[in-house]
Amino acid sequence: MEILDPHQMFSDPGKDASVMYSWERFLSGDGSATNALRDLVNASWQRCQDANVDPTQHAGPHPVSEQDFFLLRERQRELLEVSAPMMASARDFLAETGTMMVLADTNCTILTMEGDTPAKDSAESICLVPGVTWSERFCGTNAIGTALAVGQPVQIHSAEHYCAGIKRWTCSATVIRHPTDGEIIGVLDISGLSQTFSRQSLALVVATANRIESRLTIGEMERRYRLLNHWAQHGASVGNQGAVLFDRRGLPIQINEHAHAAIHAAGGTLEWPTSRRIPELAAGTLRRNLARGTIPSWIQPQWIEPIIERGENLGTLVVIPSPGTRSGALRPPVRAAQTSGDGAGEGREVDAFAGIITSDPAMQAIIAKARQIARAKASVLLLGETGVGKEEFARGIHASAAAPFVVLNCGGLSRELLASELFGYADGAFTGARKGGMAGKIEAADGGTLFLDEIGEMPLDMQPHLLRVLEQGEVCRLGETTPRKVNFHLIAATHRDLRQEVAGGRFRMDLYYRIAVTSLRIPPLRERKGDIATLAQYFLDHFRAKQGLKPAVLSPAVIRQLECNAWEGNVRELRNVIESAVLVSDGGAVTCADLPAEMAHAEALVAPPPAHAPESDIPSIAQGERALIQRTVAATGGNLTLAARQLNIAKSTLYAKMQRYGLSRDTIRGVRD
C-alpha cells in the first residue's frame, strides 16, 4: 500500500494546484486527469464517486444525539480508557502547534479529541467534532475515513480531500488493531489547517497508535491469565462433556479432549487451534445475541456460561453434552440456581425463580429472560408498579445462598438518612453518629448483590456519588476521604418511567445508562388476569395452612369478583385480601362477603357504560360529561384514581371537571366514604 512521502509530494508549491486541477477534471468525467494523482488518492476519489458523495459539501454531517453519543462511548469504554494517557499528553505537546489528535471508532465516528485550542475551534466550522462520522461515505477522502478503508497509515493533504470545504486541511491517520487477532478497533488522527503540514505528523500518529496497542496487549495478557486460571480450577468439573473456553472477544483459547466429538455431534465444527473467533460470543454482545437468537446454530443457549470475576466478564465457557447424554440436563450455570437447604436434598440445585407463581405466558417469557440475565453480573433495572414482585425477581437473579443480598428502599427516607444508609459514615461524621462509624449498604453488599428499590426516588444531588461508586468500584463513607474497594452486583427497581425522569431533568442520564445495562418490565396483575385465580388459590392454601386449617377451593363467584378488581397494589394487594378473607371467614369457606367492601363495586367497574343515554337526559354535551363522571365515580365506589383510569383522563383533570360541575363524592349517589 502506498504511503505519502510528505517531503517529496509537497515541497513543490505547484503540486497543490496540480492536484486541484486533477480534481476539477475528475469531476468533469475526464479520467485521464487522475494520472497526476497518487494511486491511494485516485482509488479513494473513485470510491467517493461510486458512493455519490457530494464534492461541494463544506462540512461533515450533524453529530449523533447526546444519548446515542453516550451509548457509543460506553461501548468503546476500553479503547477510551487505554488511550486516555496518550490523549492527555496530546493536550500538552500539540498545544500551539495548530493541530489536534482525534480518536474515532470503526465507523469513523469521533469519540474524543485533544490538542491546540484554536485548531479545535477551527474544526467546529467543518464539524470535525466528537459525535460526527468522518467516513469516506459521508465526508469523502479524508485521513480518518481513508485509513479505515485501506487499513494502513494515510496522510491526506489539502486539495487531495474530495470535498471542497475540507481542502484547506491536512491530516494524518492510522488504524488501531486489537493485539489478539489484528482486528481494527479504531482510528487515530492528527489534523490541522494546511499550513500546519509536517512530515513528522504521520510518524507521530503511528507511534501513538503503537503505544495504545501495547497497552491493550498488557491488559489482554492479564485477563487471559485470569481466564486460564479459572479453566485450570474448574475445567475438570464438566466430566465427560465437551468444553470450549472463549476469551471475551469470542476467540477459542482452550478445549478439552471431549470437545471435538461433542461439537461434531451437535452439527458444528471447530478447527483447533487455528479457529477464528465467534463474534456472537463476545462479552459485550452475548446477552443481546442470546435474546435475538443469533448465536451459531450448533450452540444451545443453556450450554453457555459467562465467566465473571470481580465484576468483569473475562470470557465464556461453552459446555457441550457428549453424544450419549445429549438428551440429559447439563450442569446449570451457578448464577441461575441456588442450593436447597433442606436436609434431604442438600447440594441439590433448585430453580431460583420458583417463588414466582404464574401461569401467564408473557410472565413466563420474562422469567426465562431473567434466567439469562442471571448468568452475567451486569446491572439490571426492574420496571413495574408497586407490588408486582420486583424483589422476587431480584432475589432470583441474585440466586446465591453464600453471597449477601442487601436491600435498600430509596423512597420514604430523608436525604441525610438515605446517604448514611447507602454510603455509611465515619466516627463523628455528624451529631448522633454511631461511635466507630457504620458501614453502608454498599459495603455490606461487597461480594454479593445490592438491590436498590425505588431508585427513581433518589435525590438528584446524590446520584453522581452512586455513579462514581459504580464507575470506580470504590466508596467513601460520609466524613472520610479514603476510598474503600467494593465489588457488587447492582439490581435497581422503580415504578417510575426513568426515561421521562431523565427528560424532565430529575434523573441523570449517565446514571440511567449505567444501571439499565439490561431491563425487565414486570407487567401489573391486571394485565395477566389468568394469574389472579392461580395466585389467589396459592395464597389461600398458604394462609389456611398457617392457621392450621384444611385445604379449600375458592368458589367461581369469589374468583369472578377477584378478577373484576383493578388491583392497584398488584400481587401484594391480592395477598393481603386473601389473608384478610381467611381470617374473617372463621375457618369456613371464603365467600364474597369475606372480601373487602369496596370490591363489591368491582363488577360495576368493568361493566361498559351505556352506549348513549336517552336524549331527554342529555340536553347538552356538558351535562352528558357530568352524567358520565357521576356514573363512573359511583361505579368505582368513590375511588377517583380508578374513575380517572376508567375515563382515560388524568386524576387532576377529573378533580377539575368535578369542581366545574359542582360534584363531590358526597353528592354522588351510591358513594360510601
C-alpha positions, 0 to 999 in steps of 0.5 A: 500500500502506498504511503505519502512521502510528505517531503517529496509530494509537497515541497513543490508549491505547484503540486497543490494546484496540480492536484486541484486541477486533477480534481476539477477534471475528475469531476468533469468525467475526464479520467485521464486527469487522475494520472497526476494523482497518487494511486491511494488518492485516485482509488479513494476519489473513485470510491467517493464517486461510486458512493455519490458523495457530494464534492461541494459539501463544506462540512461533515454531517450533524453529530449523533444525539447526546444519548446515542453519543453516550451509548457509543462511548460506553461501548468503546469504554476500553479503547477510551480508557487505554488511550486516555494517557496518550490523549492527555499528553496530546493536550500538552505537546500539540498545544500551539502547534495548530493541530489536534489528535482525534480518536474515532471508532470503526465507523469513523465516528469521533469519540474524543479529541485533544490538542491546540485550542484554536485548531479545535475551534477551527474544526467546529466550522467543518464539524470535525467534532466528537459525535460526527462520522468522518467516513469516506461515505459521508465526508469523502477522502479524508485521513480518518475515513481513508485509513479505515478503508485501506487499513494502513497509515494515510496522510491526506493533504489539502486539495487531495480531500474530495470535498471542497470545504475540507481542502484547506486541511491536512491530516494524518491517520492510522488504524488501531488493531486489537493485539489478539487477532489484528482486528481494527478497533479504531482510528487515530488522527492528527489534523490541522489547517494546511499550513500546519503540514509536517512530515513528522505528523504521520510518524507521530500518529503511528507511534501513538497508535503503537503505544495504545496497542501495547497497552491493550496487549498488557491488559489482554495478557492479564485477563487471559491469565485470569481466564486460564486460571479459572479453566485450570480450577474448574475445567475438570468439573464438566466430566465427560462433556465437551468444553470450549473456553472463549476469551471475551472477544469470542476467540477459542483459547482452550478445549478439552479432549471431549470437545471435538466429538461433542461439537461434531455431534451437535452439527458444528465444527471447530478447527483447533487451534487455528479457529477464528473467533465467534463474534456472537460470543463476545462479552459485550454482545452475548446477552443481546445475541442470546435474546435475538437468537443469533448465536451459531446454530450448533450452540444451545443457549443453556450450554453457555456460561459467562465467566465473571470475576470481580465484576468483569466478564473475562470470557465464556465457557461453552459446555457441550453434552457428549453424544450419549447424554445429549438428551440429559440436563447439563450442569446449570450455570451457578448464577441461575440456581441456588442450593436447597437447604433442606436436609434431604436434598442438600447440594441439590440445585433448585430453580431460583425463580420458583417463588414466582407463581404464574401461569401467564405466558408473557410472565413466563417469557420474562422469567426465562429472560431473567434466567439469562440475565442471571448468568452475567453480573451486569446491572439490571433495572426492574420496571413495574408498579408497586407490588408486582414482585420486583424483589422476587425477581431480584432475589432470583437473579441474585440466586446465591445462598453464600453471597449477601443480598442487601436491600435498600428502599430509596423512597420514604427516607430523608436525604441525610438518612438515605446517604448514611444508609447507602454510603455509611459514615465515619466516627463523628461524621455528624451529631448522633453518629454511631461511635466507630462509624457504620458501614453502608449498604454498599459495603455490606453488599461487597461480594454479593448483590445490592438491590436498590428499590425505588431508585427513581426516588433518589435525590438528584444531588446524590446520584453522581456519588452512586455513579462514581461508586459504580464507575470506580468500584470504590466508596467513601463513607460520609466524613472520610476521604479514603476510598474503600474497594467494593465489588457488587452486583447492582439490581435497581427497581422503580415504578417510575418511567426513568426515561421521562425522569431523565427528560424532565431533568430529575434523573441523570442520564449517565446514571440511567445508562449505567444501571439499565445495562439490561431491563425487565418490565414486570407487567401489573396483575391486571394485565395477566388476569389468568394469574389472579385465580392461580395466585389467589388459590396459592395464597389461600392454601398458604394462609389456611395452612398457617392457621392450621386449617384444611385445604379449600377451593375458592368458589367461581363467584369469589374468583369472578369478583377477584378478577373484576378488581383493578388491583392497584397494589398488584400481587401484594394487594391480592395477598393481603385480601386473601389473608384478610378473607381467611381470617374473617371467614372463621375457618369456613369457606371464603365467600364474597362477603369475606372480601373487602367492601369496596370490591363489591363495586368491582363488577360495576367497574368493568361493566361498559357504560351505556352506549348513549343515554336517552336524549331527554337526559342529555340536553347538552354535551356538558351535562352528558360529561357530568352524567358520565363522571357521576356514573363512573365515580359511583361505579368505582365506589368513590375511588377517583384514581380508578374513575380517572383510569376508567375515563382515560383522563388524568386524576387532576383533570377529573378533580377539575371537571368535578369542581366545574360541575359542582360534584363531590363524592358526597353528592354522588349517589351510591358513594360510601366514604 
